[in-house]
Amino acid sequence: MNTSSPDPSPDLGTAPGARAVALIRAALGTLVASERRVAEVVLADPRAVIGSTASQLGSRADTSATTVIRFARNVGFGGYQELAIALAVAEPSLDTVPALSPTDSPAETLRGVAALAQHAVGSIADSVDPEAFAAAIRAFSGARHTIAVGAALTGPVAEDLAFRLTHLGHPADAPTDAQIQWIRAQQLGPGDVCVAILHGGTYPHVVEVAREAKAAGASVIAITSFARTPLAELADIALVVGGTTARSGMDAWGSRLAYLATIDALLIALTNTDPAGYRARLERIGDRIERDLL
C-alpha cells in the first residue's frame, strides 16, 4: 500500500491534540475490547486524560494501567505520558463527543444528532492524510474509468461519488449488485480506479472486489474509518476518515456524513486543478438542464 495509516511516530508539535484524537479513531477497529474501552473514555472526554494517571484512566475504563499503556502504544504513541502530553498541549481546543440517550426529548435528540454530525465532519481535516488526499485527486484526474463500491450505508455514498465524477466529465459508475461489482472489478485495468467505501474496512465482499480490481491493474482507493484493516492495507491510497464511538448505533451513520464531506473536498480540489475547463463542462450541463425544464 502506498499511502494509508497514520504515522506511528506522530509529530506532537503540529496540532497534537487533534492528531492524537485522529490516531485513536483510526485505530478503533484494531483494538481489543479492553483497549477499546479506554479509547471510548478518551474520545468521549479527551480532557479526562489530562492530569490523570494511567491507573486512574484504567479505572474509568474498567481495566488496568498496563492496558492503558498498551493502548497508547497501539494507537501510535511511545507510551501513556506521550499521549497525555499531546492532549494537554491542545487542551483549550479539545471537544467532547456528545452523548445520546433513550430518555432524550425530541428537541434534545435533534440537538444531539446535529452535534454528532458536526463532530464527525469537523474531524476529517485532522484524520485524513494530506498526502493520500492529494494522491486520490491525481488518481481521479488521470483515470480512464472509475467504479465506486460500498455496502449497506456506504452504498449510496458510492453512488453519489460516481454520479458526481461523471457530472465533471470523468466516466464512473457504482454498480449495486454484488456480482456485477465483482465482474466490473475484473474488467478494469491499468489507468482505471476502484473506490471502495467501508466503515469497518472488513466487509468480505467489498474487500474482495477491491482485491480483484487491484489484480486487474487498477488503482484502489479506500475511504474508511479505520487504519490497519484488510481494506486499508490492500488499498494503494487509503483515506482514513476516523471512526466515532457514538454508542447509539450511529457510529456508521456519522462516518457516512464524514465520507460525503471528504468526497465533497476531493471533487472541489479536483475542479481546482483546471477551473476553466471544469467550469465550461458544468455550464454546458447547466444549459441542458435549463432546456429540459422549459
C-alpha positions in Angstrom: 0.0 0.0 0.0 1.4 3.4 -0.9 -0.4 5.7 1.5 -2.5 4.5 4.4 -2.4 4.5 8.1 -1.3 7.3 10.5 2.4 7.9 11.2 3.3 5.6 14.1 5.5 8.3 15.5 3.2 11.4 15.4 4.6 14.9 15.3 3.5 16.3 18.6 4.4 19.8 17.5 1.6 20.0 14.9 -2.0 20.1 16.2 -1.0 17.5 18.8 -4.4 17.1 20.5 -6.3 16.8 17.2 -3.7 14.4 15.9 -3.9 12.3 19.0 -7.7 12.0 18.7 -7.4 11.2 15.0 -4.9 8.4 15.7 -7.2 6.9 18.3 -10.2 7.0 16.0 -8.3 5.4 13.1 -7.1 2.6 15.3 -10.5 1.7 16.8 -11.2 -1.2 14.5 -8.0 -3.0 15.6 -8.1 -2.6 19.4 -9.1 -5.4 21.7 -12.1 -4.9 23.8 -10.3 -3.6 26.9 -8.3 -1.2 24.8 -11.4 0.0 23.0 -13.0 0.8 26.4 -10.0 3.1 27.1 -10.4 4.6 23.6 -14.1 5.3 24.3 -13.3 7.1 27.6 -10.7 9.2 25.9 -12.8 10.1 22.9 -15.8 10.8 24.9 -13.8 13.3 27.0 -10.2 13.9 25.9 -9.7 16.2 28.9 -10.2 13.2 31.2 -6.6 12.1 30.3 -5.1 15.5 31.4 -4.0 15.2 35.0 -5.0 11.5 35.2 -2.6 8.7 35.8 -2.7 5.5 33.7 -4.2 3.7 36.7 -7.0 6.4 37.1 -7.9 6.2 33.4 -7.8 2.4 33.6 -10.3 2.5 36.5 -12.7 4.7 34.4 -12.4 2.2 31.6 -12.8 -0.8 33.9 -9.3 -2.1 33.0 -5.7 -1.9 34.2 -2.9 0.6 33.9 -1.0 -1.9 31.9 -3.8 -2.0 29.3 -3.9 1.8 29.2 -0.2 1.9 28.4 -0.6 -0.8 25.8 -3.5 1.2 24.3 -1.3 4.3 24.0 1.4 2.4 22.2 -1.0 0.6 19.9 -2.5 3.9 18.7 0.9 5.3 17.8 2.4 6.8 20.9 5.6 5.9 22.8 3.5 5.5 26.0 0.7 6.9 28.1 2.7 10.1 29.1 3.3 11.0 25.4 -0.4 10.7 24.7 -1.3 12.8 27.8 1.1 15.5 26.8 -0.3 15.6 23.3 -3.8 16.2 24.7 -2.6 18.6 27.4 -0.9 20.9 24.9 -4.1 21.4 22.9 -6.5 21.3 25.9 -8.3 24.5 25.0 -9.3 23.2 21.6 -10.4 19.8 22.6 -14.1 18.9 22.1 -16.2 16.3 23.9 -18.3 13.8 21.9 -22.0 14.5 22.6 -23.9 11.5 24.0 -27.4 10.4 23.1 -29.8 8.8 25.5 -33.1 6.9 25.1 -34.6 9.4 27.6 -33.8 12.4 25.5 -36.7 14.6 24.4 -37.3 15.1 20.7 -35.6 18.5 20.9 -32.6 17.1 22.8 -32.4 14.3 20.2 -32.3 16.8 17.4 -29.6 18.9 19.1 -27.6 15.8 19.9 -27.7 14.4 16.4 -26.8 17.8 15.0 -23.8 17.9 17.4 -22.7 14.4 16.4 -22.9 15.3 12.8 -20.8 18.4 13.3 -18.3 16.5 15.3 -18.0 13.7 12.6 -17.5 16.2 9.8 -15.3 18.5 11.8 -12.7 15.9 12.4 -11.9 14.9 8.8 -9.2 17.5 8.3 -7.2 16.0 11.2 -7.7 12.4 10.3 -7.3 12.2 6.5 -3.6 12.1 5.5 -3.0 15.1 3.2 -0.6 13.1 1.0 -3.2 10.4 0.5 -5.8 13.1 -0.2 -3.6 14.6 -2.9 -2.8 11.2 -4.4 -6.5 10.4 -4.7 -7.1 13.7 -6.6 -4.3 12.7 -9.0 -5.8 9.3 -9.5 -9.2 10.7 -10.3 -7.8 13.3 -12.6 -6.0 10.7 -14.7 -8.5 7.8 -14.5 -9.9 6.3 -17.7 -12.9 5.0 -15.7 -13.8 4.7 -12.0 -16.0 2.3 -10.3 -17.2 3.0 -6.7 -18.5 0.3 -4.4 -19.8 0.1 -0.9 -22.1 -1.9 1.3 -25.2 -1.0 3.4 -24.9 2.7 4.4 -21.9 3.3 2.2 -23.7 2.1 -1.0 -25.4 5.4 -1.5 -22.2 7.2 -0.8 -20.5 5.2 -3.7 -23.4 6.1 -6.0 -23.0 9.8 -5.1 -19.3 9.7 -5.9 -19.9 8.0 -9.3 -22.7 10.4 -10.3 -20.6 13.5 -9.4 -17.4 12.3 -11.1 -19.5 11.6 -14.3 -21.0 15.1 -13.9 -17.5 16.5 -14.0 -16.6 14.6 -17.2 -14.9 11.6 -15.6 -16.6 8.4 -16.6 -17.7 6.5 -13.5 -20.3 4.0 -12.3 -21.4 2.5 -9.0 -22.9 -1.0 -9.5 -25.1 -2.0 -6.6 -25.4 -5.7 -7.3 -22.7 -7.7 -5.6 -22.0 -10.0 -8.6 -21.9 -7.0 -11.0 -19.4 -5.2 -8.7 -17.1 -8.3 -8.8 -17.5 -8.6 -12.6 -16.8 -4.8 -13.2 -13.7 -5.0 -11.0 -12.3 -7.8 -13.2 -12.9 -5.7 -16.3 -10.8 -2.8 -15.0 -7.2 -2.3 -16.0 -4.2 0.0 -15.6 -5.4 3.6 -15.7 -8.7 2.7 -14.0 -9.7 3.4 -10.4 -11.8 1.4 -7.9 -13.0 3.3 -4.9 -14.1 1.0 -2.0 -16.1 2.8 0.8 -16.5 0.9 4.0 -17.0 1.9 7.6 -15.2 -1.0 9.3 -12.9 -2.0 6.4 -13.6 -5.7 6.8 -16.8 -6.5 4.8 -15.6 -9.5 2.8 -17.4 -8.9 -0.5 -16.2 -5.3 -0.9 -12.7 -6.2 0.1 -12.8 -9.0 -2.5 -14.0 -6.5 -5.2 -11.1 -4.2 -4.3 -8.7 -7.1 -4.5 -10.0 -8.1 -7.9 -9.6 -4.5 -9.2 -6.1 -4.4 -7.9 -5.2 -7.7 -9.5 -6.6 -6.4 -12.8 -4.1 -3.5 -12.6 -6.5 -0.7 -11.4 -5.6 1.7 -8.6 -7.6 1.1 -5.4 -8.7 4.0 -3.2 -10.2 3.1 0.2 -12.4 5.5 2.1 -12.8 4.0 5.5 -12.9 4.8 9.2 -10.0 2.6 10.5 -6.4 2.0 9.7 -4.8 -1.4 9.6 -7.9 -3.2 8.3 -8.0 -5.5 5.3 -9.3 -2.8 3.1 -6.9 -0.1 4.2 -3.9 -2.5 3.9 -5.0 -3.6 0.5 -5.6 -0.1 -1.0 -3.0 1.9 -2.9 -4.4 5.0 -1.4 -6.3 4.9 2.0 -8.3 7.9 3.1 -8.8 7.1 6.8 -11.6 9.4 7.9 -11.7 8.3 11.5 -14.4 6.4 13.4 -16.6 7.6 16.1 -17.7 5.9 19.4 -21.3 7.0 19.5 -23.0 4.3 21.5 -26.4 4.8 19.9 -25.7 2.7 16.8 -25.0 5.9 14.9 -21.2 5.4 14.5 -21.5 4.2 10.9 -24.1 7.0 10.3 -21.7 9.6 11.5 -18.9 8.2 9.4 -21.2 8.3 6.3 -21.5 12.0 6.7 -17.8 12.3 7.1 -17.3 10.3 3.9 -19.7 12.6 2.0 -17.8 15.7 3.2 -14.5 14.0 2.2 -15.9 13.4 -1.2 -17.0 17.0 -1.5 -13.5 18.1 -0.7 -12.0 15.7 -3.2 -14.2 16.8 -6.0 -13.8 20.5 -5.3 -10.0 20.0 -5.2 -10.3 18.1 -8.5 -12.1 21.0 -10.1 -9.4 23.4 -8.8 -6.8 21.6 -10.9 -8.5 23.0 -14.0 -11.0 25.7 -13.0 -11.7 27.0 -16.5 -12.1 23.5 -18.0 -14.5 22.2 -15.3 -16.5 25.5 -15.4 -17.1 25.1 -19.1 -18.3 21.5 -18.6 -20.6 22.4 -15.8 -22.0 25.4 -17.8 -22.8 23.1 -20.7 -24.7 20.7 -18.3 -26.4 23.6 -16.7 -27.6 24.9 -20.1 -29.0 21.4 -20.9 -30.8 21.2 -17.6 -32.4 24.6 -18.2 -33.6 23.5 -21.7 -35.1 20.3 -20.2 -37.0 22.4 -17.6 -38.6 24.7 -20.3 
